[in-house]
Amino acid sequence: MKHLIVIMGMLFCIACANKPNEYEPEKMADLASQLKDIAAALDGTLKFSDTHYTEGQQLLQDAIDNDANRLAPFNQFQLHVIIDKNNAALLLCDNNTLLIEDAGCTAQSDVQHWRQPNNECKATLTLSQVCN
């Protein structure tokens, strides 16, 4: 009986230590796809608009044509726009946890941080290198 209690205690500790990722893969893949489209719109707006953007939120609003419905899937998260010269990226964060990072200049979703979340909501991509 004593050994059974010890074994159950060890299994409980292992189960707690191996906490599964709280982000559902299917939901995150869907968000990444939608984020990619918005990031591409950001990059295109930045590159081809006559407006000189320095403020990320204004660029985001112009890129989505002020259509708040396009941002609805991200309501429980935060979106951060990165502007680096003539390139733009979009970060999806959950509080201060970076989940997805997408440079608008690339066709694919760039970095899926949600699998191993980064505890800082800041860009990890160097846009001048990614966007040649």
C-alpha positions in Angstrom: 0.0 0.0 0.0 2.9 2.3 0.9 4.4 1.8 -2.6 1.1 2.4 -4.3 0.8 5.8 -2.6 4.4 6.7 -3.6 3.7 5.7 -7.2 0.5 7.6 -7.4 2.3 10.7 -5.9 5.0 10.4 -8.5 2.5 10.1 -11.4 0.6 13.1 -10.1 3.9 15.2 -10.0 4.7 14.1 -13.6 1.2 15.0 -14.8 1.5 18.4 -13.3 5.0 19.0 -14.6 4.0 18.1 -18.2 1.1 20.6 -18.5 -0.2 20.4 -22.0 -0.1 23.5 -24.2 -3.2 25.6 -23.5 -3.5 26.7 -27.2 -5.5 24.4 -29.4 -3.6 23.6 -32.7 -6.7 23.9 -34.9 -7.7 27.2 -33.5 -4.1 28.6 -33.7 -3.7 27.4 -37.3 -6.9 29.3 -38.2 -5.7 32.4 -36.4 -2.3 32.2 -38.1 -4.0 32.0 -41.5 -6.1 35.1 -40.8 -3.2 36.9 -39.3 -1.1 36.2 -42.4 -3.7 37.8 -44.6 -3.8 40.9 -42.4 0.0 41.1 -42.3 0.1 41.0 -46.1 -2.4 43.8 -46.2 -0.3 45.8 -43.7 2.9 45.3 -45.8 1.1 46.2 -49.1 -0.5 49.3 -47.6 2.8 50.4 -46.2 4.7 49.9 -49.5 2.1 51.2 -51.9 0.2 53.9 -50.1 1.1 57.6 -50.4 0.8 57.9 -46.7 4.0 57.8 -44.6 3.1 55.6 -41.6 4.8 55.8 -38.3 1.9 54.6 -36.1 1.1 50.9 -36.3 -2.6 51.2 -35.3 -3.3 53.7 -38.1 -1.5 51.4 -40.6 -3.6 48.5 -39.3 -6.9 50.4 -39.6 -6.0 51.5 -43.2 -4.9 48.0 -44.2 -8.2 46.4 -43.1 -10.2 49.4 -44.6 -11.5 50.1 -41.0 -13.4 46.8 -41.1 -13.5 45.8 -37.4 -15.0 42.4 -38.4 -11.6 41.3 -39.7 -10.1 41.8 -36.2 -13.0 40.0 -34.4 -11.2 36.6 -34.3 -8.4 38.3 -32.3 -10.6 39.9 -29.7 -9.2 37.9 -26.8 -5.6 38.7 -27.9 -3.5 41.7 -28.6 -2.2 42.7 -32.1 1.0 44.6 -32.4 2.1 46.2 -35.6 5.9 46.5 -36.3 7.0 49.0 -38.9 10.7 48.7 -40.0 11.4 51.2 -42.8 9.4 49.8 -45.7 8.4 46.5 -44.1 5.6 45.5 -41.7 5.0 42.6 -39.4 2.1 41.7 -37.1 2.4 40.0 -33.7 -0.4 38.1 -32.0 0.1 38.1 -28.2 -1.8 36.8 -25.2 -1.0 39.3 -22.5 2.8 39.4 -22.6 3.1 36.0 -24.4 4.1 36.1 -28.1 2.0 33.5 -29.9 2.4 34.2 -33.7 4.7 36.5 -35.6 4.1 37.2 -39.3 6.1 39.4 -41.6 3.8 40.7 -44.3 6.3 40.3 -47.0 6.3 36.5 -46.9 3.7 34.2 -48.3 3.6 31.8 -45.3 2.9 32.4 -41.6 6.4 33.0 -40.3 6.8 31.9 -36.7 4.3 29.9 -34.6 5.5 30.7 -31.1 2.3 29.3 -29.5 3.8 25.8 -29.5 6.6 27.1 -27.2 5.4 30.5 -26.2 7.8 33.3 -25.8 7.2 35.2 -22.6 7.9 38.5 -24.2 5.6 40.1 -26.7 8.3 41.5 -29.0 9.5 40.8 -32.5 12.0 38.1 -33.0 12.3 38.4 -36.8 14.6 40.9 -38.5 12.5 42.3 -41.2 15.4 43.6 -43.3 16.7 40.1 -43.6 13.3 38.3 -44.0 12.0 40.8 -46.6 14.7 40.9 -49.3 
